[in-house]
Amino acid sequence: MKSIGIGEGVEDGFAKVTGRKKYTEDIVVPGMLYGQILFSPIAHGIIKSIDISEAEDLPGVHGVARNL
């Protein structure tokens, strides 16, 4: 039987409103790497070439992927 107008309890509601709830973005694993996707600023633009040398030389960069 379904009740109308009566809220159902939420198990993690208290953790959410107090900021204690853990989300996937909160998980840190030793040695974890982060990624970034960059898009063309021109809609429907065609990228003819790309120079990734500056990105590869930045401190903390482990690799640059392109042509995916």
N, CA, C and O of each residue as an XYZ file, in Angstrom:
272
protein
N       0.849     -1.176      0.000
C       0.000      0.000      0.000
C       0.895      1.240      0.000
O       1.842      1.314      0.783
N       0.612      2.196     -0.854
C       1.407      3.411     -0.965
C       0.695      4.552     -0.257
O      -0.506      4.755     -0.432
N       1.442      5.285      0.534
C       0.876      6.425      1.252
C       1.080      7.692      0.449
O       2.152      7.904     -0.119
N       0.082      8.522      0.397
C       0.167      9.793     -0.308
C       0.308     10.896      0.727
O      -0.431     10.943      1.710
N       1.274     11.788      0.491
C       1.463     12.910      1.396
C       2.309     12.587      2.609
O       2.475     13.434      3.486
N       2.845     11.382      2.678
C       3.706     10.999      3.800
C       5.092     10.713      3.231
O       5.259      9.820      2.401
N       6.074     11.471      3.681
C       7.433     11.289      3.195
C       8.049     10.003      3.709
O       7.771      9.558      4.823
N       8.889      9.420      2.875
C       9.618      8.232      3.287
C      10.947      8.672      3.873
O      11.536      9.652      3.415
N      11.419      7.961      4.873
C      12.697      8.279      5.497
C      13.857      8.056      4.544
O      13.808      7.172      3.688
N      14.883      8.847      4.695
C      16.090      8.710      3.890
C      17.217      8.318      4.828
O      17.509      9.030      5.789
N      17.855      7.176      4.547
C      18.889      6.665      5.443
C      20.067      7.610      5.591
O      20.582      7.786      6.695
N      20.501      8.220      4.499
C      21.677      9.077      4.566
C      21.326     10.564      4.631
O      22.183     11.413      4.387
N      20.096     10.878      4.953
C      19.659     12.275      5.011
C      20.448     13.108      5.999
O      20.834     14.236      5.690
N      20.695     12.568      7.190
C      21.439     13.316      8.210
C      22.866     13.588      7.743
O      23.388     14.686      7.933
N      23.494     12.579      7.129
C      24.859     12.763      6.631
C      24.909     13.825      5.534
O      25.876     14.581      5.445
N      23.877     13.881      4.706
C      23.842     14.877      3.632
C      23.709     16.293      4.178
O      24.436     17.189      3.750
N      22.793     16.506      5.116
C      22.557     17.867      5.603
C      23.653     18.351      6.534
O      23.788     19.557      6.743
N      24.440     17.443      7.100
C      25.541     17.852      7.975
C      26.871     17.919      7.238
O      27.883     18.319      7.814
N      26.875     17.527      5.955
C      28.107     17.574      5.169
C      29.021     16.395      5.410
O      30.174     16.424      4.980
N      28.556     15.368      6.075
C      29.386     14.198      6.373
C      29.271     13.097      5.318
O      30.030     12.128      5.354
N      28.350     13.233      4.400
C      28.141     12.221      3.358
C      29.362     12.171      2.450
O      29.866     13.214      2.034
N      29.841     10.978      2.141
C      30.987     10.797      1.254
C      30.489     10.507     -0.160
O      29.679      9.605     -0.375
N      30.977     11.273     -1.102
C      30.662     11.083     -2.510
C      31.924     10.593     -3.224
O      33.015     10.647     -2.658
N      31.781     10.120     -4.451
C      32.949      9.593     -5.160
C      34.043     10.647     -5.327
O      35.224     10.302     -5.354
N      33.676     11.912     -5.437
C      34.676     12.974     -5.566
C      35.489     13.154     -4.291
O      36.566     13.749     -4.324
N      34.985     12.645     -3.164
C      35.675     12.773     -1.884
C      36.718     11.681     -1.672
O      37.527     11.774     -0.749
N      36.710     10.657     -2.506
C      37.623      9.529     -2.327
C      38.975      9.873     -2.935
O      39.059     10.279     -4.094
N      40.030      9.708     -2.146
C      41.389      9.950     -2.611
C      42.177      8.657     -2.439
O      42.235      8.092     -1.347
N      42.779      8.198     -3.528
C      43.583      6.985     -3.517
C      45.035      7.401     -3.696
O      45.320      8.248     -4.543
N      45.975      6.830     -2.920
C      47.386      7.186     -3.096
C      47.833      6.980     -4.545
O      47.579      5.931     -5.138
N      48.493      7.976     -5.100
C      48.976      7.901     -6.473
C      47.920      8.189     -7.523
O      48.157      7.992     -8.715
N      46.752      8.654     -7.089
C      45.655      8.908     -8.021
C      46.003     10.057     -8.969
O      46.586     11.062     -8.564
N      45.634      9.885    -10.228
C      45.838     10.919    -11.236
C      44.498     11.525    -11.615
O      43.460     10.878    -11.479
N      44.516     12.750    -12.084
C      43.307     13.454    -12.496
C      43.389     13.732    -13.984
O      44.479     13.834    -14.547
N      42.240     13.854    -14.613
C      42.196     14.138    -16.043
C      41.396     15.385    -16.337
O      40.577     15.821    -15.529
N      41.639     15.949    -17.493
C      40.941     17.157    -17.933
C      40.664     17.015    -19.420
O      41.549     16.634    -20.186
N      39.458     17.314    -19.823
C      39.101     17.293    -21.240
C      38.931     18.733    -21.707
O      38.198     19.510    -21.094
N      39.599     19.077    -22.774
C      39.482     20.421    -23.342
C      38.759     20.324    -24.678
O      39.041     19.443    -25.491
N      37.840     21.229    -24.889
C      37.055     21.257    -26.118
C      37.408     22.498    -26.928
O      37.914     23.480    -26.385
N      37.141     22.449    -28.210
C      37.362     23.596    -29.081
C      36.417     24.725    -28.682
O      35.237     24.478    -28.433
N      36.917     25.962    -28.617
C      36.043     27.085    -28.290
C      35.140     27.484    -29.461
O      34.243     28.313    -29.303
N      35.377     26.898    -30.621
C      34.587     27.218    -31.806
C      33.635     26.056    -32.089
O      34.074     24.933    -32.337
N      32.341     26.328    -32.052
C      31.353     25.283    -32.312
C      31.531     24.711    -33.717
O      31.653     25.463    -34.684
N      31.545     23.409    -33.828
C      31.693     22.691    -35.097
C      33.022     22.999    -35.780
O      33.180     22.769    -36.979
N      33.975     23.519    -35.008
C      35.284     23.817    -35.580
C      36.077     22.541    -35.809
O      35.854     21.533    -35.138
N      36.991     22.588    -36.744
C      37.852     21.448    -37.047
C      39.263     21.799    -36.596
O      39.847     22.780    -37.056
N      39.803     20.992    -35.695
C      41.172     21.203    -35.221
C      42.100     20.545    -36.234
O      42.055     19.331    -36.434
N      42.940     21.353    -36.871
C      43.841     20.832    -37.899
C      45.157     20.364    -37.300
O      45.772     19.425    -37.806
N      45.593     21.014    -36.226
C      46.824     20.594    -35.552
C      46.763     21.073    -34.107
O      46.004     21.979    -33.763
N      47.575     20.447    -33.283
C      47.614     20.819    -31.871
C      49.032     20.609    -31.355
O      49.663     19.590    -31.634
N      49.519     21.579    -30.604
C      50.864     21.501    -30.029
C      50.714     21.203    -28.540
O      50.250     22.052    -27.778
N      51.101     20.014    -28.131
C      50.933     19.615    -26.728
C      52.225     19.745    -25.922
O      52.268     19.333    -24.763
N      53.280     20.312    -26.518
C      54.578     20.382    -25.840
C      54.515     21.203    -24.552
O      55.126     20.824    -23.553
N      53.787     22.318    -24.558
C      53.683     23.128    -23.338
C      52.961     22.369    -22.237
O      53.359     22.427    -21.074
N      51.910     21.665    -22.597
C      51.155     20.892    -21.606
C      52.016     19.781    -21.025
O      51.973     19.530    -19.821
N      52.795     19.116    -21.867
C      53.652     18.023    -21.395
C      54.751     18.514    -20.463
O      55.214     17.764    -19.604
N      55.173     19.769    -20.622
C      56.252     20.316    -19.800
C      55.780     20.883    -18.465
O      56.608     21.262    -17.638
N      54.477     20.949    -18.238
C      53.961     21.483    -16.975
C      54.295     20.543    -15.823
O      54.258     19.325    -15.992
N      54.624     21.101    -14.638
C      54.920     20.241    -13.492
C      53.697     19.423    -13.085
O      52.582     19.942    -13.017
N      53.919     18.156    -12.820
C      52.838     17.286    -12.376
C      52.092     16.578    -13.489
O      51.264     15.709    -13.217
N      52.370     16.933    -14.750
C      51.696     16.286    -15.877
C      52.389     14.956    -16.154
O      53.606     14.909    -16.339
N      51.614     13.882    -16.181
C      52.157     12.542    -16.424
C      51.958     12.096    -17.862
O      52.608     11.150    -18.309
N      51.084     12.751    -18.587
C      50.852     12.388    -19.979
C      49.739     13.216    -20.583
O      48.876     13.735    -19.875
N      49.768     13.333    -21.892
C      48.743     14.078    -22.622
C      48.212     13.158    -23.716
O      48.982     12.641    -24.526
N      46.910     12.957    -23.738
C      46.282     12.124    -24.765
C      45.602     13.032    -25.778
O      45.042     14.065    -25.411
N      45.646     12.657    -27.028
C      44.973     13.426    -28.070
C      44.470     12.478    -29.139
O      44.801     11.292    -29.138
N      43.672     13.004    -30.048
C      43.092     12.203    -31.132
C      42.274     11.038    -30.597
O      42.397      9.911    -31.079
N      41.454     11.306    -29.616
C      40.635     10.230    -29.051
C      39.362     10.063    -29.815
O      38.549      9.202    -29.479
